[in-house]
Amino acid sequence: MILYDPAAIVNYRDHGIMIPVAPDRGKRVLDFLDGAWPVLDFNAARMRLGLEGQILSREDLERVHSKKFTAQLYGEGLKATLLGTYELIDANGKPHRYEPDRAIKPLSDMFQTLIAKAGGTYLAGLLALSGETSNNGGFCYYLGGGMHHARYDAGSGFCLVNDMAIAALKIIVEKSARLVWIIDLDAHKGDGTAELVSFARERGELSMPSEKSAQKGDAAGKPSVLTLSIHMAKGWPLDKENIAFAEAGRAPLLPSDVDMGIDEGEEDEYTARLMQGIEKLERLSGEKPDLALIVDGSDPYEHDGLASSAMLRLTLEQCIERDSCVYRYLRDHKIPSAWIQAGGYGDRAWEPPAHFLKSILHN
């Protein structure tokens, strides 16, 4: 099953934002697949799941983000937060990749669309859990979402709120899931997700399993979210400038539970190391997760259009191999999975997910 809703797509140029994001990568994926996959929009998904009302509430955001930050989003601090999140003002106070005179919509109008976009990740998780979303059961690909850089008290890296953490915690609270994996395949480290999960553990809302404690069953009393991030070993958010101003115990310094940096020239080792990381995630868990959320960034692709992803260059074949290996592992272990399209920039960002979905259609 593919989840796609054009109402949750942000056309950044409408707001004067000139980052190299194609207006609708998801539509390019669907055009390529030409009806081969069943597609649901949000309303159809909600009907199938029996959901009414808002997909995400303010309370859902406050479950992972600070109340102060959430109040800014729903109040007068929204515009300043958006300017910072999308890096629209440089250190000298001048517009950066931002041309407000060309905007046809106010910047603040993005908020409701971004919240809807985040809600799609939760819907995708529910559709995967329903077990009726593909011939093999428990698979949903959402053409949106993946805002994994958003932190406890700030947006970051083009990510206003962290839909991955929001969806995982909401599913745990409302659907009584015991264990959720977040497997992050974006070129950039999933630093915001690592921070939010770490903070939830510190608050006592999630357990903090280790290989030893999982084997002993010490973490059985509380639900868990475990994170894996495989990403560029260098480059944003791990570049020298960013690290120099980083706070101890905050993103991007906090590691994921399985943290894997890939250096330039190591692309041929990528998939093997990823699968080793998933094996480690399995050992840390001590049990099968109820759900896996996959941050399926296409920015490791060699034709990606963002300069900050240039230190990782997978071929199209390597991108398909990456996703197919994760897909087969989850399918063979009967783990429901929701895949989130996530990062990808420029005119060819649609290619990796489109070819991956075509390759597994009859598997």
C-alpha positions in Angstrom: 0.0 0.0 0.0 1.2 3.5 -0.8 -0.1 6.5 1.2 -0.1 9.8 -0.7 -2.0 13.0 -0.2 -1.2 16.1 -2.3 -2.8 18.2 0.5 0.2 17.4 2.7 2.8 18.5 0.1 4.6 21.8 0.7 5.5 23.7 -2.4 8.4 25.7 -0.8 8.7 28.2 -3.6 5.1 29.3 -3.0 6.5 30.6 0.3 9.7 32.1 -1.2 11.9 29.3 0.0 14.4 28.3 -2.6 15.8 25.0 -1.3 16.2 22.4 -4.1 13.1 20.3 -3.3 11.0 19.2 -6.2 7.4 20.4 -5.7 6.0 16.9 -5.6 8.4 13.9 -5.6 5.6 11.6 -4.7 3.6 12.4 -7.8 6.7 11.4 -9.9 6.9 8.1 -8.1 3.2 7.4 -8.7 3.5 8.3 -12.4 6.4 5.9 -12.8 4.5 3.1 -11.1 1.5 3.8 -13.3 -1.1 2.3 -11.0 0.8 -0.8 -10.1 0.4 -0.2 -6.4 -2.9 0.6 -4.5 -2.9 4.2 -3.2 -4.7 5.7 -0.3 -5.1 9.4 0.5 -5.5 10.5 4.1 -9.3 10.5 4.1 -9.4 7.0 2.6 -6.8 5.8 5.2 -8.8 7.3 8.0 -11.9 5.6 6.9 -10.1 2.2 6.6 -8.7 2.7 10.1 -11.9 4.1 11.6 -10.3 7.3 12.7 -12.2 10.6 13.3 -11.0 14.1 14.1 -7.5 15.5 13.9 -4.7 13.0 13.0 -2.2 14.8 15.3 -3.1 17.0 18.2 -1.1 19.6 20.1 -0.8 17.0 22.9 0.8 14.6 20.4 3.5 17.2 19.7 4.0 17.9 23.4 4.6 14.2 24.0 8.0 14.5 22.4 8.7 18.3 22.1 8.9 20.8 24.9 5.7 22.7 25.8 7.5 26.0 25.3 8.5 25.1 21.8 5.1 23.7 20.9 3.6 27.0 22.2 5.8 28.9 19.9 4.5 26.9 16.9 0.9 27.6 17.8 1.6 31.2 18.7 3.6 34.3 17.7 6.9 32.5 17.5 6.0 30.4 14.5 7.5 32.7 11.8 10.8 33.0 13.6 10.9 29.3 14.1 10.3 28.6 10.4 13.0 31.1 9.5 15.5 29.2 11.7 14.3 25.7 10.7 14.8 26.3 7.0 18.0 28.4 7.5 16.5 31.3 5.7 18.5 34.0 7.4 22.3 33.9 7.4 24.8 34.9 10.2 24.8 38.5 8.8 21.0 38.8 9.0 20.5 38.5 5.2 18.1 36.2 3.4 19.6 32.8 2.5 17.8 30.7 -0.1 14.9 32.9 0.7 13.1 35.4 -1.6 10.0 36.6 0.3 9.2 39.1 -2.5 8.5 36.1 -4.8 6.2 34.3 -2.2 2.5 33.9 -3.1 1.6 32.5 0.3 2.6 33.7 3.9 5.4 31.7 5.5 3.1 30.8 8.5 0.6 29.1 6.2 3.1 26.2 6.0 2.4 25.1 9.5 -0.9 23.3 9.0 0.4 21.5 5.9 3.6 20.4 7.9 1.4 19.1 10.7 -0.7 17.2 8.2 2.5 15.9 6.6 3.7 14.7 10.1 0.3 13.0 10.6 0.8 10.9 7.5 3.7 9.1 9.2 1.4 8.1 12.0 -1.3 6.9 9.5 1.4 4.9 7.7 2.4 3.2 10.9 -1.3 2.3 11.6 -1.8 1.0 8.1 1.3 -1.2 8.5 0.1 -2.5 11.8 -3.3 -3.3 10.3 -1.6 -6.1 8.3 -3.7 -5.5 5.2 -1.6 -3.1 3.3 0.2 -5.5 0.8 0.2 -9.0 -0.5 2.7 -9.8 2.2 0.9 -7.9 4.9 2.2 -5.1 7.1 3.9 -2.8 4.6 3.0 0.8 3.8 5.1 3.3 1.9 4.3 7.0 2.7 5.2 9.5 0.1 6.0 12.3 2.6 7.3 12.9 6.1 10.8 12.0 7.5 11.4 15.2 9.5 14.1 13.5 11.6 16.2 16.6 12.5 13.6 18.4 14.6 14.8 18.5 18.2 13.2 18.7 21.7 12.9 22.5 21.6 13.7 23.6 18.1 13.2 22.8 14.4 16.4 22.0 12.5 17.6 20.9 9.1 14.3 21.7 7.2 12.4 19.7 9.9 9.9 21.6 12.0 8.5 18.8 14.1 9.8 15.2 14.4 7.1 13.0 12.8 9.2 9.9 13.5 9.3 10.3 17.2 5.7 11.6 17.3 4.4 8.6 15.5 6.4 6.1 17.5 5.3 7.5 20.9 1.6 7.9 19.8 1.5 4.3 18.6 3.0 3.2 21.9 0.5 5.2 23.9 -2.6 4.6 21.9 -2.0 1.2 20.4 -0.1 -0.4 23.3 2.9 -1.2 21.2 5.8 -2.5 23.3 8.7 -1.9 20.9 9.2 0.3 17.8 12.3 0.4 15.7 13.3 3.6 13.8 15.7 2.7 11.0 17.1 5.9 9.5 18.6 5.5 6.0 18.9 9.3 5.2 22.3 10.6 4.2 22.2 12.9 7.3 22.4 11.5 10.8 19.0 11.1 12.5 20.1 13.5 15.3 16.8 14.9 16.3 15.2 11.5 16.7 18.1 10.3 18.8 17.7 13.3 21.1 14.0 12.9 21.5 14.2 9.2 22.2 17.0 9.8 24.7 15.0 12.5 26.5 11.9 10.3 26.7 14.1 7.7 28.4 15.5 10.2 30.8 11.9 11.2 31.7 11.1 7.5 32.4 8.6 7.2 29.6 10.7 4.7 27.6 13.0 1.9 28.7 16.7 2.0 27.9 17.6 -1.6 27.0 21.1 -2.8 26.5 22.3 -6.1 25.2 22.7 -7.4 28.7 19.4 -6.0 30.1 17.5 -7.2 27.1 18.8 -10.7 27.6 17.8 -10.6 31.3 14.4 -9.1 30.6 15.1 -6.1 32.8 13.4 -3.7 30.4 10.1 -5.7 30.1 8.1 -3.3 32.2 8.2 -0.3 29.9 7.8 0.2 26.1 10.9 0.9 24.0 11.9 2.8 20.9 15.2 1.8 19.5 17.0 3.8 16.8 19.5 3.0 14.0 21.0 5.7 11.9 23.4 5.0 9.0 24.7 8.2 7.5 27.6 10.3 6.2 30.5 10.0 8.7 31.2 13.7 8.0 29.2 16.6 6.8 26.1 18.2 8.2 25.1 17.9 11.1 28.5 16.4 11.9 30.5 19.1 10.2 33.2 21.0 12.2 31.2 24.2 12.4 28.1 22.6 13.7 30.0 20.4 16.2 31.9 23.4 17.5 28.6 25.0 18.7 26.9 21.7 19.8 25.9 21.3 23.4 26.9 18.2 25.4 24.0 15.8 25.7 22.2 17.3 22.8 21.8 16.7 19.1 23.9 16.1 17.0 26.3 14.7 19.7 23.9 12.1 21.0 24.3 8.8 19.2 21.5 6.6 18.0 21.3 3.2 19.6 23.1 1.9 16.5 25.1 4.7 15.0 26.9 4.0 11.7 29.0 6.6 9.9 29.9 5.9 6.3 33.0 7.7 4.9 33.5 8.8 1.3 34.6 5.8 -0.8 32.9 3.2 1.4 29.7 3.0 -0.6 30.5 -0.6 -1.6 30.4 -1.6 2.1 27.1 0.3 2.8 24.5 -2.4 2.6 26.6 -5.1 4.4 27.3 -2.7 7.3 23.6 -1.7 7.4 22.6 -5.3 7.8 25.2 -5.8 10.5 23.6 -2.8 12.2 20.2 -4.3 12.0 21.5 -7.5 13.6 22.9 -5.4 16.4 19.5 -3.7 16.8 18.0 -7.2 17.1 20.4 -8.1 19.9 19.7 -4.9 21.7 15.9 -5.5 21.5 15.9 -9.0 22.8 12.5 -9.4 21.1 10.7 -8.7 17.8 9.4 -5.1 17.4 5.7 -4.4 16.9 6.6 -2.0 14.1 9.5 -0.6 12.2 9.5 2.9 10.9 12.0 3.4 8.0 13.3 6.8 7.2 13.9 6.1 3.5 16.0 9.1 2.5 17.0 9.2 -1.2 19.7 11.8 -0.5 22.5 9.2 -0.4 21.8 8.8 -4.2 24.7 10.0 -6.4 22.3 12.3 -8.3 21.0 14.1 -5.3 20.9 17.8 -5.7 21.8 19.0 -2.2 25.5 20.0 -1.6 25.4 18.8 2.1 24.7 15.2 1.0 27.6 15.0 -1.4 29.8 12.9 0.9 27.7 9.8 0.3 27.1 8.7 -3.3 25.2 5.4 -3.8 24.3 4.4 -7.3 20.7 3.7 -8.1 21.4 0.0 -7.9 22.9 0.4 -4.5 19.9 2.4 -3.3 17.6 -0.4 -4.5 19.8 -3.0 -2.8 19.8 -1.0 0.4 16.0 -0.8 0.6 15.4 -4.4 -0.7 17.7 -5.9 1.9 15.9 -4.1 4.7 12.5 -4.9 3.2 13.3 -8.7 2.9 14.6 -8.8 6.5 11.4 -7.2 7.9 9.2 -9.3 5.7 11.0 -12.6 6.6 10.8 -11.7 10.3 7.1 -10.7 9.9 7.7 -7.2 11.3 5.2 -4.6 10.0 6.9 -1.7 8.5 6.0 1.9 7.5 8.4 3.5 5.1 8.7 7.3 5.0 10.0 8.9 1.8 12.2 11.5 3.8 15.1 13.4 2.4 15.9 13.8 -1.3 16.7 16.9 -3.4 16.7 17.9 -7.0 14.9 16.6 -10.1 15.9 13.0 -9.6 15.1 12.4 -6.0 12.0 10.4 -6.9 14.1 7.6 -8.7 15.3 5.5 -5.7 11.9 5.0 -4.1 10.2 4.5 -7.4 12.5 1.8 -8.5 12.5 0.1 -5.1 8.7 -0.1 -5.0 8.7 -1.5 -8.6 11.3 -4.1 -7.6 9.3 -5.5 -4.7 5.9 -5.3 -6.3 5.6 -9.1 -6.8 8.0 -10.2 -4.0 
